[in-house]
Amino acid sequence: MQRDRFFVDADGGGKWILIRQGAARPLRSFRLKQEAVRYGRNMARKRGNSQLVVKGRNHDIQTEWTYDRDPRRHPG
């Protein structure tokens, strides 16, 4: 079963968006990044087998949370 991936990212207009990987449009936009992260974490947690990736204004990944089954980690 494939994992759902959600992203919190800046939209370039001063807002923060929550978007599902592969979607054409954001699920929702927020005024504050903190609101977007809180909403995204709750959504990912409820869906199970999902991941939330949080990006900064420069679009670099800052943090991520994986819920339910985390893929195996292999050394090297």
Chimera marker file (.cmm) of the C-alpha trace (Angstrom):
<marker_set name="trace">
<marker id="1" x="0.000" y="0.000" z="0.000" r="1" g="1" b="0" radius="0.5"/>
<marker id="2" x="1.393" y="3.378" z="-1.017" r="1" g="1" b="0" radius="0.5"/>
<marker id="3" x="1.772" y="6.089" z="1.573" r="1" g="1" b="0" radius="0.5"/>
<marker id="4" x="-0.052" y="9.435" z="1.178" r="1" g="1" b="0" radius="0.5"/>
<marker id="5" x="2.320" y="12.404" z="1.275" r="1" g="1" b="0" radius="0.5"/>
<marker id="6" x="1.218" y="15.893" z="2.267" r="1" g="1" b="0" radius="0.5"/>
<marker id="7" x="3.318" y="19.042" z="2.038" r="1" g="1" b="0" radius="0.5"/>
<marker id="8" x="3.178" y="22.375" z="3.871" r="1" g="1" b="0" radius="0.5"/>
<marker id="9" x="4.811" y="24.999" z="1.688" r="1" g="1" b="0" radius="0.5"/>
<marker id="10" x="4.810" y="28.755" z="1.066" r="1" g="1" b="0" radius="0.5"/>
<marker id="11" x="2.618" y="29.813" z="-1.854" r="1" g="1" b="0" radius="0.5"/>
<marker id="12" x="4.698" y="32.856" z="-2.819" r="1" g="1" b="0" radius="0.5"/>
<marker id="13" x="1.917" y="35.253" z="-1.871" r="1" g="1" b="0" radius="0.5"/>
<marker id="14" x="2.492" y="35.312" z="1.877" r="1" g="1" b="0" radius="0.5"/>
<marker id="15" x="0.277" y="32.336" z="2.712" r="1" g="1" b="0" radius="0.5"/>
<marker id="16" x="1.006" y="28.718" z="3.554" r="1" g="1" b="0" radius="0.5"/>
<marker id="17" x="-0.619" y="25.842" z="1.696" r="1" g="1" b="0" radius="0.5"/>
<marker id="18" x="-1.282" y="22.196" z="2.458" r="1" g="1" b="0" radius="0.5"/>
<marker id="19" x="-1.107" y="20.084" z="-0.678" r="1" g="1" b="0" radius="0.5"/>
<marker id="20" x="-1.324" y="16.355" z="-1.292" r="1" g="1" b="0" radius="0.5"/>
<marker id="21" x="1.360" y="14.858" z="-3.521" r="1" g="1" b="0" radius="0.5"/>
<marker id="22" x="0.117" y="14.602" z="-7.094" r="1" g="1" b="0" radius="0.5"/>
<marker id="23" x="-2.802" y="17.003" z="-6.575" r="1" g="1" b="0" radius="0.5"/>
<marker id="24" x="-3.292" y="19.912" z="-8.940" r="1" g="1" b="0" radius="0.5"/>
<marker id="25" x="-4.631" y="22.266" z="-6.260" r="1" g="1" b="0" radius="0.5"/>
<marker id="26" x="-3.918" y="22.805" z="-2.549" r="1" g="1" b="0" radius="0.5"/>
<marker id="27" x="-6.262" y="21.226" z="-0.023" r="1" g="1" b="0" radius="0.5"/>
<marker id="28" x="-6.319" y="24.407" z="2.025" r="1" g="1" b="0" radius="0.5"/>
<marker id="29" x="-4.405" y="27.659" z="2.581" r="1" g="1" b="0" radius="0.5"/>
<marker id="30" x="-3.473" y="29.288" z="5.888" r="1" g="1" b="0" radius="0.5"/>
<marker id="31" x="-2.318" y="32.683" z="7.083" r="1" g="1" b="0" radius="0.5"/>
<marker id="32" x="0.245" y="31.193" z="9.502" r="1" g="1" b="0" radius="0.5"/>
<marker id="33" x="2.670" y="28.335" z="8.970" r="1" g="1" b="0" radius="0.5"/>
<marker id="34" x="1.919" y="27.009" z="12.453" r="1" g="1" b="0" radius="0.5"/>
<marker id="35" x="-1.776" y="26.620" z="11.541" r="1" g="1" b="0" radius="0.5"/>
<marker id="36" x="-0.896" y="24.736" z="8.346" r="1" g="1" b="0" radius="0.5"/>
<marker id="37" x="1.440" y="22.369" z="10.212" r="1" g="1" b="0" radius="0.5"/>
<marker id="38" x="-1.115" y="21.666" z="12.951" r="1" g="1" b="0" radius="0.5"/>
<marker id="39" x="-3.875" y="20.953" z="10.425" r="1" g="1" b="0" radius="0.5"/>
<marker id="40" x="-1.569" y="18.839" z="8.254" r="1" g="1" b="0" radius="0.5"/>
<marker id="41" x="-0.322" y="16.741" z="11.179" r="1" g="1" b="0" radius="0.5"/>
<marker id="42" x="-3.873" y="16.020" z="12.317" r="1" g="1" b="0" radius="0.5"/>
<marker id="43" x="-4.930" y="15.071" z="8.790" r="1" g="1" b="0" radius="0.5"/>
<marker id="44" x="-1.926" y="12.785" z="8.224" r="1" g="1" b="0" radius="0.5"/>
<marker id="45" x="-2.344" y="11.143" z="11.630" r="1" g="1" b="0" radius="0.5"/>
<marker id="46" x="-6.045" y="10.414" z="11.023" r="1" g="1" b="0" radius="0.5"/>
<marker id="47" x="-5.443" y="8.979" z="7.533" r="1" g="1" b="0" radius="0.5"/>
<marker id="48" x="-2.718" y="6.612" z="8.744" r="1" g="1" b="0" radius="0.5"/>
<marker id="49" x="0.127" y="5.356" z="6.537" r="1" g="1" b="0" radius="0.5"/>
<marker id="50" x="0.955" y="8.918" z="5.551" r="1" g="1" b="0" radius="0.5"/>
<marker id="51" x="3.676" y="11.516" z="5.798" r="1" g="1" b="0" radius="0.5"/>
<marker id="52" x="3.714" y="15.277" z="6.321" r="1" g="1" b="0" radius="0.5"/>
<marker id="53" x="6.679" y="17.189" z="4.911" r="1" g="1" b="0" radius="0.5"/>
<marker id="54" x="7.159" y="20.801" z="6.060" r="1" g="1" b="0" radius="0.5"/>
<marker id="55" x="9.103" y="23.224" z="3.874" r="1" g="1" b="0" radius="0.5"/>
<marker id="56" x="10.354" y="26.732" z="4.562" r="1" g="1" b="0" radius="0.5"/>
<marker id="57" x="9.901" y="29.886" z="2.484" r="1" g="1" b="0" radius="0.5"/>
<marker id="58" x="12.919" y="28.863" z="0.384" r="1" g="1" b="0" radius="0.5"/>
<marker id="59" x="11.173" y="25.479" z="-0.271" r="1" g="1" b="0" radius="0.5"/>
<marker id="60" x="13.858" y="23.457" z="1.546" r="1" g="1" b="0" radius="0.5"/>
<marker id="61" x="12.577" y="20.600" z="3.698" r="1" g="1" b="0" radius="0.5"/>
<marker id="62" x="12.676" y="21.568" z="7.369" r="1" g="1" b="0" radius="0.5"/>
<marker id="63" x="11.028" y="18.579" z="9.034" r="1" g="1" b="0" radius="0.5"/>
<marker id="64" x="8.766" y="15.632" z="8.373" r="1" g="1" b="0" radius="0.5"/>
<marker id="65" x="6.496" y="13.268" z="10.278" r="1" g="1" b="0" radius="0.5"/>
<marker id="66" x="5.597" y="9.734" z="9.229" r="1" g="1" b="0" radius="0.5"/>
<marker id="67" x="2.504" y="8.043" z="10.628" r="1" g="1" b="0" radius="0.5"/>
<marker id="68" x="1.605" y="4.369" z="10.813" r="1" g="1" b="0" radius="0.5"/>
<marker id="69" x="4.124" y="2.232" z="8.925" r="1" g="1" b="0" radius="0.5"/>
<marker id="70" x="7.542" y="3.859" z="8.637" r="1" g="1" b="0" radius="0.5"/>
<marker id="71" x="9.660" y="2.320" z="5.864" r="1" g="1" b="0" radius="0.5"/>
<marker id="72" x="12.611" y="0.224" z="6.961" r="1" g="1" b="0" radius="0.5"/>
<marker id="73" x="15.847" y="2.056" z="7.421" r="1" g="1" b="0" radius="0.5"/>
<marker id="74" x="18.880" y="0.368" z="5.948" r="1" g="1" b="0" radius="0.5"/>
<marker id="75" x="22.398" y="1.323" z="6.945" r="1" g="1" b="0" radius="0.5"/>
<marker id="76" x="24.586" y="2.867" z="4.271" r="1" g="1" b="0" radius="0.5"/>
<link id1="1" id2="2" r="1" g="1" b="0" radius="0.2"/>
<link id1="2" id2="3" r="1" g="1" b="0" radius="0.2"/>
<link id1="3" id2="4" r="1" g="1" b="0" radius="0.2"/>
<link id1="4" id2="5" r="1" g="1" b="0" radius="0.2"/>
<link id1="5" id2="6" r="1" g="1" b="0" radius="0.2"/>
<link id1="6" id2="7" r="1" g="1" b="0" radius="0.2"/>
<link id1="7" id2="8" r="1" g="1" b="0" radius="0.2"/>
<link id1="8" id2="9" r="1" g="1" b="0" radius="0.2"/>
<link id1="9" id2="10" r="1" g="1" b="0" radius="0.2"/>
<link id1="10" id2="11" r="1" g="1" b="0" radius="0.2"/>
<link id1="11" id2="12" r="1" g="1" b="0" radius="0.2"/>
<link id1="12" id2="13" r="1" g="1" b="0" radius="0.2"/>
<link id1="13" id2="14" r="1" g="1" b="0" radius="0.2"/>
<link id1="14" id2="15" r="1" g="1" b="0" radius="0.2"/>
<link id1="15" id2="16" r="1" g="1" b="0" radius="0.2"/>
<link id1="16" id2="17" r="1" g="1" b="0" radius="0.2"/>
<link id1="17" id2="18" r="1" g="1" b="0" radius="0.2"/>
<link id1="18" id2="19" r="1" g="1" b="0" radius="0.2"/>
<link id1="19" id2="20" r="1" g="1" b="0" radius="0.2"/>
<link id1="20" id2="21" r="1" g="1" b="0" radius="0.2"/>
<link id1="21" id2="22" r="1" g="1" b="0" radius="0.2"/>
<link id1="22" id2="23" r="1" g="1" b="0" radius="0.2"/>
<link id1="23" id2="24" r="1" g="1" b="0" radius="0.2"/>
<link id1="24" id2="25" r="1" g="1" b="0" radius="0.2"/>
<link id1="25" id2="26" r="1" g="1" b="0" radius="0.2"/>
<link id1="26" id2="27" r="1" g="1" b="0" radius="0.2"/>
<link id1="27" id2="28" r="1" g="1" b="0" radius="0.2"/>
<link id1="28" id2="29" r="1" g="1" b="0" radius="0.2"/>
<link id1="29" id2="30" r="1" g="1" b="0" radius="0.2"/>
<link id1="30" id2="31" r="1" g="1" b="0" radius="0.2"/>
<link id1="31" id2="32" r="1" g="1" b="0" radius="0.2"/>
<link id1="32" id2="33" r="1" g="1" b="0" radius="0.2"/>
<link id1="33" id2="34" r="1" g="1" b="0" radius="0.2"/>
<link id1="34" id2="35" r="1" g="1" b="0" radius="0.2"/>
<link id1="35" id2="36" r="1" g="1" b="0" radius="0.2"/>
<link id1="36" id2="37" r="1" g="1" b="0" radius="0.2"/>
<link id1="37" id2="38" r="1" g="1" b="0" radius="0.2"/>
<link id1="38" id2="39" r="1" g="1" b="0" radius="0.2"/>
<link id1="39" id2="40" r="1" g="1" b="0" radius="0.2"/>
<link id1="40" id2="41" r="1" g="1" b="0" radius="0.2"/>
<link id1="41" id2="42" r="1" g="1" b="0" radius="0.2"/>
<link id1="42" id2="43" r="1" g="1" b="0" radius="0.2"/>
<link id1="43" id2="44" r="1" g="1" b="0" radius="0.2"/>
<link id1="44" id2="45" r="1" g="1" b="0" radius="0.2"/>
<link id1="45" id2="46" r="1" g="1" b="0" radius="0.2"/>
<link id1="46" id2="47" r="1" g="1" b="0" radius="0.2"/>
<link id1="47" id2="48" r="1" g="1" b="0" radius="0.2"/>
<link id1="48" id2="49" r="1" g="1" b="0" radius="0.2"/>
<link id1="49" id2="50" r="1" g="1" b="0" radius="0.2"/>
<link id1="50" id2="51" r="1" g="1" b="0" radius="0.2"/>
<link id1="51" id2="52" r="1" g="1" b="0" radius="0.2"/>
<link id1="52" id2="53" r="1" g="1" b="0" radius="0.2"/>
<link id1="53" id2="54" r="1" g="1" b="0" radius="0.2"/>
<link id1="54" id2="55" r="1" g="1" b="0" radius="0.2"/>
<link id1="55" id2="56" r="1" g="1" b="0" radius="0.2"/>
<link id1="56" id2="57" r="1" g="1" b="0" radius="0.2"/>
<link id1="57" id2="58" r="1" g="1" b="0" radius="0.2"/>
<link id1="58" id2="59" r="1" g="1" b="0" radius="0.2"/>
<link id1="59" id2="60" r="1" g="1" b="0" radius="0.2"/>
<link id1="60" id2="61" r="1" g="1" b="0" radius="0.2"/>
<link id1="61" id2="62" r="1" g="1" b="0" radius="0.2"/>
<link id1="62" id2="63" r="1" g="1" b="0" radius="0.2"/>
<link id1="63" id2="64" r="1" g="1" b="0" radius="0.2"/>
<link id1="64" id2="65" r="1" g="1" b="0" radius="0.2"/>
<link id1="65" id2="66" r="1" g="1" b="0" radius="0.2"/>
<link id1="66" id2="67" r="1" g="1" b="0" radius="0.2"/>
<link id1="67" id2="68" r="1" g="1" b="0" radius="0.2"/>
<link id1="68" id2="69" r="1" g="1" b="0" radius="0.2"/>
<link id1="69" id2="70" r="1" g="1" b="0" radius="0.2"/>
<link id1="70" id2="71" r="1" g="1" b="0" radius="0.2"/>
<link id1="71" id2="72" r="1" g="1" b="0" radius="0.2"/>
<link id1="72" id2="73" r="1" g="1" b="0" radius="0.2"/>
<link id1="73" id2="74" r="1" g="1" b="0" radius="0.2"/>
<link id1="74" id2="75" r="1" g="1" b="0" radius="0.2"/>
<link id1="75" id2="76" r="1" g="1" b="0" radius="0.2"/>
</marker_set>
